[in-house]
Amino acid sequence: MASLTQRTSGLVQRRTEATRSADREREPDGEEEDARRGEEEEDDKGDSKETRLTLMEEVLLLGLKDREGYTSFWNDCISSGLRGCMLIELALRGRLQLEACGMRRKSLLSRKVICKSDAPTGDVLLDEALKHIKETQPPETVQSWIELLSGETWNPLKLHYQLRNVRERLAKNLVEKGVLTTEKQNFLLFDMTTHPLTNSTIKQRLVKKVQDSVLEKWVNDPHRMDKRVLALILLAHSSDVLENAFAPLQDEEYDLGMKRVHTLLELEPEKESTKPNCNELMWAVVAAFTK
């Protein structure tokens, strides 16, 4: 009986030792986790309220020439791209959603945009767009709203939906946030207000975020990517400004990054919108630009 007790006691001791060893092995992982959280907190601290940019501001900042302070005269895509950014920004903030697809599943481009909440966003452009969408009956589709907010409609009764001077208003927001400044430039026949870059750190952080998302932090699954970063990549491409983020890269990194971007561009919005935890309206905007 005594020997049985001793054996049992020895077994308990061995188990206790094994448990302690396992705990010691797990401790470094806990330290790494704490370090990771610390880094994330530092990132959050670095991203003060003054420097948090909306999707529209990020896309415009990628498109602006640093010294000249204006977008390319040949870029005719950024106008509609910025309107698409507004719809996605409102969706990510819980203000908009697509109508229910019903028993017979409708395509993304045939479903109407519904106002989910009319709570102010604190952004004048977003609130203006939200007001239009809320007050419009019957509701319109994503494709229609991109056209209406851009002023690309043949219906004179719907011209009041156009959001005017969007690029200039976004640039002024960036001036207020200390990212850009305001200057006047003479172009022989006319004077133009320009907005050169003053805070290169914020622009570099934005460019690095785009680069890292398809290089160092590539996850090979759009649904594991941050929704805002994914939307930024897709809408920057639709606005013809994504190339600016990859231009500084070495040839190998550039080729790899663009290859992965094309992987995202080849996704089927209809299929991706049926997966868990996706934002349907975001994929509807993507579908509108890739149709």
Buried (B, 14 or more C-beta within 10 A) or exposed (E): EEEEEEEEEEEEEEEEEEEEEEEEEEEEEEEEEEEEEEEEEEEEEEEEEEBEBBBBBBBBBBBBBEEBBBBBEEEEBBBBBBBBBBBBBBBBBEBBBBBEBEEEEBBBBEBBBBBBBEEEBEBEBBBBBBEBBBEBEEBBBBBBBBBBBBBEBEEEEBEEBBBEEBBEBBBBBBBEBEBBBEEEEEEEEEEEEBBBBBBEEBBEBBBBBBBEBBBEEBEEEBEEBEBBBBBBBBBBBBBBBBBBBBEEBEEEBBEBBBEBBEEBBEBEBBEBBEEEEBBBBBBBBBBBBBE
